[in-house]
Amino acid sequence: MKRRKFLKATGTAISLPILLNGWPISAIARRPIFNAINNETGRVLVLIQLNGGNDGLNTVLPRDQYDRLANVRGNILVPENNILGLTDTLGLHPAMAGTQALYDNARLNVIQSVGYPNQNRSHFRSTDIWTSGSPAEETWNTGWLGRYLETGHPSFPDNYPNGEYPHPFAITMGSVVSETCQGSAANFSMTLNDPFSLSPLTEGEPGTLPDTPYGEELSFLRTTIAQTNAYADSILGAASGGNNAVDYPDDNRLAQQLKNVALLISGGLETKVYVVSLGGFDTHANQVQDGNTATGGHAELLAQLSTAMATFQADLQQLGLEERVVSLTFSEFGRQIRSNDSLGTDHGSAAPLLVFGKCVNPGILGDNPEIPEQPEPQAGVPMQYDFRDVYGSIMMDWFEVAENDVRSLLYQEFQYLPVLQPCATTKTQETAAFGQEIEASFFPNPFREWATIRFMSNGEWVKLSIYNSLGSEIRVLINRHLPAGEHEARFDAHGLPPGNYYFRIQLDGRQKTKGVVKA
């Protein structure tokens, strides 16, 4: 049996020290804003994987773009008066009342238009990119959290669990370990469905193993089984000692996963990462019910997500655990701007991410996506934020990873985002974006062969790129440090077909994406 297949059955793994792209991974440093909670035992990250590619434009709706959305997806667009308001220009699907309440209670951060350059629209490949944190053009065999865990535990699983680390580092709710926790040789996560139904695996008789590939594999098998059984004891102990303070809906499969997460945390399990999932988001057809666009398959999924998260947060609050848990949604891609004739949407590009918890920076991060008057047939929502910047910012503020180490673990162009903040905030931000607004203009617009982009810099590193409507980065006009002041860049569009394009400018933690038209 191959090791990866075995890990899917048992849920444990091993790992080895790594160098990433030639960059050595250094020691973890501390950031000052969350000093109240001990990093080794306190903070928990819950990843909520929305399998299939969630339609962000039907989840978080740009109300200021409603007329343009009605022109290109009128057969699936929810009625405007049904949208649940977050701000004057942004709202939620009407099935997400629980999420709206979390926003009103300063427990939600919405990050607009998250994706990556050169979007891949394959389910399998794009999931690999999101779970590994790799560029679209490279294949990495480790997960972004697996690399992080490996920095502190390079000898895992040898001598694990032990007195200092008796509990699993990560748990995937389900039957297949999450690739986010994949180390350089195997996986830091173990799978779990029911914490009270952990039958011990047969370890077999000890004995001398042959010095052959068969002996090596058998040794791995023995170690993994023994580790699984040892971790099962700690999980059962935590489940038996924990409790839930609220009732979770029985017919909500995501809520039942989160119920077990809260149970284990309350029981003292020191696991740092939980991965839960909800499938069904590949909504090519019947995304809505014909004749009632506020209902249908996608509405049911969003209701499950919203109810599950509202229940989970209420449970954490009553258990006194709110300041220890941050939850983050992700999906392999968004959907296309135009709907199809089957009351559905096809694979697209960027989409919003939702971050839940008392320690989020509550409000909206970023601008509403711009919907062109006439999107190309396969056009997706353009990226504003790179998903690796979201990951890295959470690593810095939640797990206290130094910025240089984040660059080594993810990518060298990492830009910090204010996703989290100290846990005392009770008021949601009303502004459309955090930080200083980027001053940038593109003229003429529409243009034919040449155009000029003008912007202000504070004396910082600047990256200015041009994207097409499919999410591909087709030009990098600037990628260097610039002095403070006004700057211009000229865009030569000779040879490019007419249509919709986007310029994306990054200025030391600030990003802006604007649509332009080649006539």
C-alpha positions as CSV (number, residue, x, y, z in Angstrom):
1,M,0.0,0.0,0.0
2,K,1.3,3.4,-0.9
3,R,2.0,5.7,2.0
4,R,-0.4,8.5,0.9
5,K,-3.2,5.9,0.5
6,F,-2.5,4.5,3.9
7,L,-2.6,8.0,5.4
8,K,-6.0,8.5,4.0
9,A,-7.2,5.5,5.9
10,T,-5.4,6.1,9.2
11,G,-5.1,9.9,9.3
12,T,-1.6,10.3,10.6
13,A,1.7,11.0,9.0
14,I,5.4,11.8,9.2
15,S,7.6,14.7,8.0
16,L,11.1,15.7,7.4
17,P,13.0,19.0,7.6
18,I,12.7,21.1,4.5
19,L,14.2,24.0,2.5
20,L,11.6,25.9,0.5
21,N,12.8,27.1,-2.9
22,G,16.3,27.4,-1.5
23,W,15.1,29.6,1.4
24,P,16.0,28.2,4.9
25,I,13.1,28.2,7.3
26,S,14.2,30.0,10.5
27,A,12.8,30.1,14.0
28,I,9.4,31.3,14.8
29,A,9.2,34.8,16.3
30,R,6.4,36.4,18.3
31,R,4.2,39.3,17.3
32,P,3.0,41.5,20.2
33,I,-0.8,42.0,19.6
34,F,-2.0,38.7,20.9
35,N,0.3,38.2,23.9
36,A,-2.6,37.3,26.2
37,I,-2.9,33.7,24.9
38,N,-0.1,31.2,24.9
39,N,0.8,30.1,21.4
40,E,1.4,26.5,22.1
41,T,-1.8,25.7,23.9
42,G,-4.3,28.5,23.2
43,R,-5.0,29.5,19.6
44,V,-7.0,27.4,17.2
45,L,-7.5,27.9,13.5
46,V,-10.5,26.3,11.9
47,L,-10.5,26.0,8.1
48,I,-13.8,25.7,6.3
49,Q,-13.4,24.2,2.9
50,L,-16.3,24.9,0.5
51,N,-15.7,22.2,-2.1
52,G,-16.7,22.8,-5.7
53,G,-16.0,26.5,-6.2
54,N,-18.4,28.9,-4.4
55,D,-20.2,31.6,-6.3
56,G,-19.0,34.7,-4.5
57,L,-21.3,37.0,-6.4
58,N,-24.3,35.1,-5.0
59,T,-22.8,35.0,-1.5
60,V,-21.6,38.6,-0.9
61,L,-23.4,40.8,-3.4
62,P,-22.0,44.2,-4.6
63,R,-25.3,46.2,-4.3
64,D,-23.7,49.1,-6.2
65,Q,-23.2,46.7,-9.2
66,Y,-26.7,45.2,-9.1
67,D,-28.0,46.6,-12.5
68,R,-24.9,45.2,-14.3
69,L,-25.3,41.9,-12.5
70,A,-29.0,41.8,-13.6
71,N,-27.9,42.2,-17.2
72,V,-25.6,39.1,-17.2
73,R,-27.0,36.8,-14.5
74,G,-30.6,37.9,-14.2
75,N,-31.9,34.3,-14.3
76,I,-30.1,33.5,-10.9
77,L,-29.8,36.9,-9.2
78,V,-31.7,37.3,-6.0
79,P,-34.2,40.1,-5.8
80,E,-32.5,43.4,-4.7
81,N,-34.9,43.9,-1.8
82,N,-34.1,40.5,-0.4
83,I,-30.3,41.2,0.0
84,L,-29.2,41.3,3.6
85,G,-27.4,44.6,4.0
86,L,-23.9,44.8,5.4
87,T,-23.1,48.3,4.1
88,D,-24.7,50.7,1.8
89,T,-23.0,49.0,-1.2
90,L,-22.6,45.4,0.0
91,G,-24.9,42.7,1.2
92,L,-25.3,38.9,1.8
93,H,-27.6,36.3,0.2
94,P,-30.9,36.2,2.1
95,A,-30.2,32.7,3.4
96,M,-27.3,34.1,5.5
97,A,-29.1,35.8,8.3
98,G,-26.8,34.2,10.9
99,T,-23.8,35.6,9.1
100,Q,-25.3,39.0,9.0
101,A,-25.8,38.8,12.8
102,L,-22.2,37.9,13.2
103,Y,-21.2,40.9,11.1
104,D,-23.4,43.2,13.2
105,N,-21.8,41.8,16.3
106,A,-18.2,42.4,15.1
107,R,-17.5,38.7,14.5
108,L,-17.0,38.8,10.7
109,N,-14.4,40.0,8.3
110,V,-15.2,39.9,4.6
111,I,-12.1,39.9,2.3
112,Q,-13.1,40.9,-1.2
113,S,-12.0,39.2,-4.4
114,V,-9.4,36.7,-3.2
115,G,-7.6,34.5,-5.7
116,Y,-4.2,34.1,-7.2
117,P,-2.4,35.2,-10.5
118,N,-3.1,33.0,-13.5
119,Q,-6.2,31.3,-12.1
120,N,-6.5,27.6,-12.9
121,R,-10.1,26.5,-13.3
122,S,-9.6,22.8,-12.7
123,H,-11.1,21.6,-9.4
124,F,-8.1,19.3,-8.7
125,R,-5.3,21.7,-9.7
126,S,-6.8,24.8,-8.1
127,T,-7.4,22.9,-4.9
128,D,-3.8,21.8,-4.9
129,I,-2.8,25.5,-5.2
130,W,-5.0,26.6,-2.4
131,T,-3.9,23.8,0.0
132,S,-0.2,24.0,-0.8
133,G,0.1,27.8,-1.2
134,S,2.1,27.3,-4.4
135,P,2.2,29.6,-7.5
136,A,-0.1,28.5,-10.3
137,E,2.9,27.5,-12.4
138,E,4.5,25.3,-9.8
139,T,3.5,22.0,-8.1
140,W,4.4,21.7,-4.4
141,N,4.1,18.5,-2.5
142,T,3.6,20.1,0.9
143,G,0.7,22.1,2.4
144,W,1.1,25.6,3.7
145,L,0.2,24.5,7.3
146,G,2.3,21.4,7.0
147,R,5.4,23.5,6.3
148,Y,4.6,25.7,9.2
149,L,4.1,22.8,11.6
150,E,7.3,21.2,10.3
151,T,9.4,24.2,11.4
152,G,8.8,23.4,15.0
153,H,8.5,19.6,14.8
154,P,11.0,18.4,12.1
155,S,11.3,14.8,13.5
156,F,7.6,14.1,13.5
157,P,6.3,11.3,13.9
158,D,9.3,9.7,15.6
159,N,8.6,9.9,19.4
160,Y,5.2,11.6,18.9
161,P,3.0,11.8,20.8
162,N,5.1,12.5,23.9
163,G,4.8,14.2,27.3
164,E,5.3,17.7,25.8
165,Y,3.0,17.2,22.8
166,P,0.4,14.5,23.7
167,H,-2.3,15.7,21.3
168,P,-2.6,15.7,17.4
169,F,-1.3,18.9,15.7
170,A,-4.2,18.9,13.3
171,I,-7.5,17.1,12.8
172,T,-9.5,16.8,9.5
173,M,-13.2,16.2,10.1
174,G,-14.0,13.4,7.6
175,S,-12.3,10.4,6.1
176,V,-9.4,12.0,4.1
177,V,-6.6,14.1,5.6
178,S,-6.4,17.6,4.4
179,E,-3.5,18.4,2.1
180,T,-3.1,21.8,3.9
181,C,-1.3,19.8,6.6
182,Q,0.9,17.8,4.3
183,G,4.6,17.7,5.4
184,S,7.5,17.0,3.1
185,A,7.1,13.3,3.6
186,A,3.6,12.9,4.9
187,N,0.8,14.6,6.8
188,F,0.4,16.3,10.2
189,S,-3.3,15.8,10.3
190,M,-5.4,12.8,11.4
191,T,-9.0,12.1,10.3
192,L,-12.0,12.0,12.6
193,N,-15.7,11.5,12.2
194,D,-16.9,10.7,15.7
195,P,-14.6,11.3,18.7
196,F,-16.5,8.7,20.7
197,S,-16.1,5.9,18.1
198,L,-12.3,5.5,17.8
199,S,-11.7,1.8,17.5
200,P,-8.0,0.9,18.2
201,L,-6.0,-0.5,15.2
202,T,-4.2,-3.8,15.5
203,E,-0.5,-3.1,15.9
204,G,0.8,-6.6,15.4
205,E,3.7,-8.4,17.1
206,P,7.0,-6.5,17.5
207,G,10.0,-8.0,15.9
208,T,13.1,-7.3,13.8
209,L,12.4,-5.9,10.4
210,P,14.4,-6.8,7.3
211,D,16.6,-4.1,5.8
212,T,14.6,-3.9,2.6
213,P,12.0,-1.6,1.1
214,Y,9.4,-3.9,2.5
215,G,10.9,-3.5,6.0
216,E,10.9,0.2,5.7
217,E,7.3,0.4,4.7
218,L,6.3,-2.0,7.5
219,S,8.2,0.2,10.0
220,F,6.3,3.2,8.7
221,L,3.0,1.2,9.1
222,R,3.8,0.2,12.7
223,T,4.7,3.7,13.7
224,T,1.6,5.2,12.1
225,I,-0.7,2.7,13.7
226,A,0.9,3.1,17.2
227,Q,0.6,6.9,16.8
228,T,-3.0,6.8,15.7
229,N,-3.9,4.6,18.7
230,A,-2.1,7.0,21.1
231,Y,-3.8,10.1,19.7
232,A,-7.1,8.3,19.9
233,D,-6.7,8.1,23.7
234,S,-6.2,11.8,24.0
235,I,-9.1,12.6,21.7
236,L,-11.5,10.4,23.6
237,G,-10.3,11.9,26.9
238,A,-11.0,15.4,25.6
239,A,-14.4,14.5,24.1
240,S,-15.4,12.9,27.4
241,G,-14.3,15.9,29.4
242,G,-15.8,18.5,27.0
243,N,-19.2,19.8,26.4
244,N,-21.3,21.9,24.1
245,A,-23.3,24.9,25.5
246,V,-25.8,25.1,22.6
247,D,-27.8,22.8,20.4
248,Y,-26.5,22.2,16.9
249,P,-29.0,21.3,14.1
250,D,-28.9,17.6,13.3
251,D,-29.6,18.1,9.6
252,N,-26.6,20.3,9.0
253,R,-23.5,18.3,8.3
254,L,-21.1,21.3,8.7
255,A,-22.7,22.2,12.0
256,Q,-22.1,18.6,13.3
257,Q,-18.4,18.8,12.4
258,L,-18.1,22.1,14.2
259,K,-20.0,20.7,17.2
260,N,-17.2,18.1,17.6
261,V,-14.5,20.8,17.1
262,A,-16.0,22.9,20.0
263,L,-16.4,19.8,22.1
264,L,-12.7,18.8,21.7
265,I,-11.5,22.4,22.4
266,S,-13.6,22.7,25.5
267,G,-12.3,19.3,26.7
268,G,-8.7,20.5,26.6
269,L,-7.4,19.0,23.3
270,E,-4.4,21.1,22.3
271,T,-4.8,20.6,18.5
272,K,-4.0,23.8,16.7
273,V,-5.7,23.3,13.3
274,Y,-9.1,21.8,12.4
275,V,-10.3,21.4,8.8
276,V,-14.0,21.0,8.2
277,S,-15.8,20.9,4.8
278,L,-19.0,21.4,3.0
279,G,-19.5,20.1,-0.5
280,G,-21.9,20.7,-3.4
281,F,-20.7,24.2,-4.5
282,D,-20.0,23.1,-8.2
283,T,-23.3,24.7,-9.2
284,H,-23.3,24.4,-13.0
285,A,-27.0,23.7,-13.0
286,N,-30.0,24.4,-10.8
287,Q,-28.1,26.8,-8.6
288,V,-31.4,28.5,-8.0
289,Q,-35.0,27.3,-8.1
290,D,-36.7,28.4,-11.4
291,G,-39.0,31.2,-10.6
292,N,-37.6,31.9,-7.1
293,T,-34.0,32.9,-7.3
294,A,-33.6,33.4,-3.6
295,T,-34.0,29.6,-3.1
296,G,-32.4,26.5,-4.6
297,G,-29.3,24.5,-4.2
298,H,-26.8,27.3,-3.5
299,A,-29.2,29.0,-1.1
300,E,-29.4,25.7,0.9
301,L,-25.6,25.5,1.0
302,L,-25.3,29.1,2.2
303,A,-27.9,28.5,4.8
304,Q,-26.0,25.5,6.1
305,L,-22.8,27.5,6.2
306,S,-24.4,30.5,7.9
307,T,-26.3,28.6,10.5
308,A,-23.3,26.4,11.3
309,M,-21.0,29.3,11.9
310,A,-23.6,31.3,13.9
311,T,-24.2,28.2,16.1
312,F,-20.4,27.5,16.5
313,Q,-19.7,31.1,17.5
314,A,-22.5,31.1,20.0
315,D,-21.2,27.9,21.5
316,L,-17.6,29.3,21.7
317,Q,-19.0,32.4,23.4
318,Q,-20.9,30.5,26.0
319,L,-18.0,28.2,26.6
320,G,-15.6,31.1,27.1
321,L,-13.5,30.1,24.1
322,E,-14.2,32.9,21.7
323,E,-10.8,34.5,22.0
324,R,-9.0,31.2,21.2
325,V,-10.6,30.4,17.8
326,V,-10.5,32.0,14.4
327,S,-12.3,30.4,11.4
328,L,-11.6,31.0,7.7
329,T,-13.6,29.8,4.6
330,F,-11.9,28.9,1.3
331,S,-12.9,27.4,-2.0
332,E,-10.9,26.5,-5.1
333,F,-12.3,29.3,-7.2
334,G,-15.3,31.6,-7.6
335,R,-17.7,31.3,-10.5
336,Q,-18.0,33.3,-13.8
337,I,-19.7,36.6,-13.9
338,R,-22.3,35.5,-16.5
339,S,-24.7,32.8,-15.6
340,N,-25.5,29.9,-17.9
341,D,-28.7,28.7,-19.4
342,S,-29.1,25.9,-16.8
343,L,-29.8,28.3,-13.9
344,G,-26.1,27.9,-12.9
345,T,-22.6,29.3,-13.1
346,D,-19.4,27.9,-14.5
347,H,-15.8,27.9,-13.1
348,G,-14.4,31.4,-12.5
349,S,-11.7,33.2,-10.7
350,A,-11.6,35.2,-7.5
351,A,-14.3,35.2,-4.7
352,P,-14.7,36.6,-1.2
353,L,-13.4,34.9,1.9
354,L,-15.1,35.0,5.3
355,V,-13.2,35.2,8.5
356,F,-15.1,34.5,11.7
357,G,-14.3,35.2,15.4
358,K,-14.0,37.7,18.2
359,C,-10.4,38.5,17.2
360,V,-11.1,39.4,13.5
361,N,-10.7,43.0,12.3
362,P,-14.5,43.3,11.7
363,G,-15.8,44.8,8.5
364,I,-15.0,44.7,4.8
365,L,-11.4,44.5,3.5
366,G,-11.2,45.7,0.0
367,D,-13.4,47.2,-2.8
368,N,-16.4,45.7,-4.4
369,P,-15.6,43.9,-7.6
370,E,-16.3,45.9,-10.7
371,I,-18.8,44.3,-13.1
372,P,-18.2,45.3,-16.8
373,E,-21.1,46.4,-18.9
374,Q,-20.3,43.5,-21.3
375,P,-18.2,40.8,-19.6
376,E,-16.6,38.2,-21.9
377,P,-18.4,34.9,-22.0
378,Q,-16.0,33.2,-19.6
379,A,-15.0,36.3,-17.5
380,G,-14.4,35.8,-13.8
381,V,-14.2,38.3,-10.9
382,P,-10.7,39.9,-11.0
383,M,-8.4,39.3,-8.1
384,Q,-7.8,42.0,-5.6
385,Y,-6.1,40.0,-2.8
386,D,-3.7,37.1,-3.1
387,F,-4.9,34.2,-0.9
388,R,-1.3,33.7,0.3
389,D,-1.4,37.1,1.8
390,V,-4.5,36.1,3.8
391,Y,-2.7,32.9,5.0
392,G,0.5,34.7,5.8
393,S,-1.2,37.4,7.8
394,I,-3.1,34.9,9.9
395,M,0.2,33.0,10.5
396,M,1.8,36.2,11.7
397,D,-0.9,37.4,14.0
398,W,-2.4,34.1,15.2
399,F,0.6,31.8,15.3
400,E,3.2,34.5,15.7
401,V,5.3,33.6,12.7
402,A,7.9,36.2,11.7
403,E,7.3,38.0,8.4
404,N,10.6,36.7,6.9
405,D,9.5,33.1,7.8
406,V,6.1,33.7,6.2
407,R,7.9,34.8,3.0
408,S,10.0,31.6,3.1
409,L,6.9,29.4,3.8
410,L,4.7,31.1,1.2
411,Y,6.2,33.5,-1.3
412,Q,8.7,36.4,-1.3
413,E,6.2,39.0,-2.4
414,F,4.0,38.5,0.6
415,Q,2.0,41.6,1.8
416,Y,0.6,41.8,5.3
417,L,-3.2,42.3,5.6
418,P,-5.1,43.5,8.7
419,V,-7.3,40.4,8.9
420,L,-7.0,40.0,12.7
421,Q,-6.7,42.4,15.6
422,P,-6.9,42.3,19.5
423,C,-10.0,40.6,20.7
424,A,-11.6,43.5,22.5
425,T,-13.3,45.2,19.5
426,T,-17.1,45.4,19.6
427,K,-17.8,47.7,16.7
428,T,-17.7,46.8,13.0
429,Q,-15.8,49.0,10.7
430,E,-18.0,51.0,8.3
431,T,-15.3,51.9,5.8
432,A,-15.0,50.0,2.5
433,A,-11.3,49.2,3.0
434,F,-8.7,49.4,5.7
435,G,-5.7,51.7,5.5
436,Q,-4.8,54.6,3.2
437,E,-6.7,54.7,-0.1
438,I,-4.5,54.2,-3.2
439,E,-4.6,57.1,-5.6
440,A,-4.4,55.7,-9.1
441,S,-6.0,56.6,-12.5
442,F,-6.0,55.0,-16.0
443,F,-6.4,57.1,-19.1
444,P,-7.8,57.1,-21.6
445,N,-10.5,54.6,-20.8
446,P,-11.6,53.1,-23.1
447,F,-8.3,53.1,-24.9
448,R,-7.0,51.6,-28.2
449,E,-3.3,50.8,-28.3
450,W,-1.7,52.9,-25.5
451,A,-2.7,54.0,-22.1
452,T,-1.1,55.6,-19.0
453,I,-1.5,54.6,-15.4
454,R,-0.7,57.3,-12.9
455,F,-0.4,56.7,-9.1
456,M,1.0,58.0,-5.9
457,S,3.7,56.2,-3.9
458,N,4.8,56.8,-0.3
459,G,8.3,55.6,-1.2
460,E,7.7,51.8,-1.2
461,W,7.8,48.6,-3.2
462,V,5.4,48.8,-6.1
463,K,4.0,46.1,-8.3
464,L,1.8,47.1,-11.2
465,S,0.3,44.3,-13.4
466,I,-2.3,43.9,-16.2
467,Y,-4.8,41.0,-16.1
468,N,-7.2,39.7,-18.6
469,S,-10.8,38.7,-17.9
470,L,-9.8,35.1,-17.3
471,G,-7.5,36.0,-14.4
472,S,-4.2,35.7,-16.2
473,E,-1.4,38.2,-15.5
474,I,-0.4,39.3,-19.0
475,R,1.9,42.2,-18.2
476,V,4.0,43.3,-15.2
477,L,4.7,46.9,-15.8
478,I,6.5,47.7,-12.5
479,N,7.9,45.5,-9.8
480,R,10.5,47.5,-7.7
481,H,10.9,50.0,-5.0
482,L,10.0,53.6,-6.1
483,P,10.6,56.9,-4.4
484,A,7.8,58.9,-2.8
485,G,5.7,61.0,-5.2
486,E,3.7,60.7,-8.4
487,H,4.6,58.1,-11.0
488,E,3.4,57.0,-14.4
489,A,3.6,53.8,-16.3
490,R,2.7,53.3,-20.0
491,F,0.7,50.2,-21.1
492,D,1.4,49.0,-24.6
493,A,-1.6,47.0,-25.7
494,H,-0.6,46.4,-29.3
495,G,-1.6,42.8,-30.3
496,L,-4.1,42.4,-27.5
497,P,-7.7,41.8,-28.6
498,P,-10.4,44.3,-27.7
499,G,-12.2,43.6,-24.4
500,N,-12.1,44.0,-20.7
501,Y,-8.8,44.2,-18.8
502,Y,-7.8,45.0,-15.2
503,F,-4.8,46.8,-13.7
504,R,-3.8,45.7,-10.2
505,I,-1.5,47.9,-8.2
506,Q,0.2,46.8,-4.9
507,L,1.7,49.4,-2.6
508,D,3.2,48.0,0.6
509,G,0.2,46.2,2.0
510,R,-2.4,48.1,-0.1
511,Q,-4.0,46.6,-3.2
512,K,-6.3,48.0,-5.8
513,T,-7.9,46.4,-8.9
514,K,-9.7,48.5,-11.5
515,G,-11.3,47.6,-14.8
516,V,-10.4,49.1,-18.1
517,V,-11.6,48.6,-21.7
518,K,-9.7,48.2,-24.9
519,A,-11.9,49.5,-27.7
